[in-house]
Amino acid sequence: MARSIRRQLRLLQAYAAVTLLFFAVVAVSAFKQAAKPQNMGEITVERINVVDGDGTLRLVISNKDRMHPGVIGGKVVQRQRPVAGFLFFNDQGDEAGGLTLTGREQNGRRAANAGLMFDQLGQDQTIGFDYSEQNGQRSAAFKVWDRPDTPLSDLVDKLNAANAIQDRTERDAAIAKLRAAAPRPAQRVFVGKTRDRVASVMLADAQGRNRLALKVDADGNASIEFLDADGKVVQRVAPGR
């Protein structure tokens, strides 16, 4: 009797071992299968996060309702960001630029913005393409900025505190005050079309003051202008002069 029980126990142990081995093989096969490229045809999603092997966030593709608010110096900016597009993140997981778009026509009024920007390390955009439309006026340009060396993360805690203010008027005032006190970037290069339909190339000094302008206005009048530090034209070259 005891011998029979021992035989049955050995059979159960063998059965359990074989079953465990079977499931292990199936699990490994499933992981290997998941690692292979898959053609999914078409998917519908609200947001996609792309990460490195260690989990560092590198790319977000999102609709306007779930867009990442941004992170600098490891600090997440606590804010709403109702824009759809792509956000890029660098090796340390900080936001490094992106592509965003908005646009709507409502009650006869048109408004739109689009931008492809690349950020200076630890700072905001330093080079990019920008389109803006408001009340029938449109601008589109390639731009280059000089950004300060001060890390943008120094402002994140203050901005988060301002964004937490419940009263909208007080919140907007607090944010505006912080932005006004922050080191200002200098736009050094503008190549594009202004709101008054002038095709323009503007080159500025390190303080962001325009010093050289190449222009063609909507009527076809062309000129080259040299400006002083106060923005006054000191020399103008035009056809026939």
Helices and strands as residue ranges (DSSP letters): H 2-35, E 47-51, E 57-62, E 71-72, E 75-76, E 84-89, E 95-106, E 109-119, E 125-134, E 137-146, H 153-163, H 168-181, E 186-193, E 199-204, E 210-216, E 222-227, E 233-237
